[in-house]
């Protein structure tokens, strides 16, 4: 079971990979996305995206600034205004 995760900025694609779960800093609070999540859109605030490659694994943290997230049939896409690193 895996979730397709893409992280992009206006300038480039930062990530495109299969993961277990992603936790996103939504403007109304953090939310986690697993495979099969219902379609959903949210703006995101400055913060940290946590990417879990497997169940129970320690997350990889990616700092982002602004943007939005969309969950659809193809997985989770995060369009961030800026990604550190």
Secondary structure, DSSP 8 states (H G I E B T S, - for coil): --EEEEEE-SS-EEEEEEESEEEEEETTEEEEEETT---EEEEB-SEEEEEESSTT---EEEEEEEEEEEEETTEEEEEEEEE--
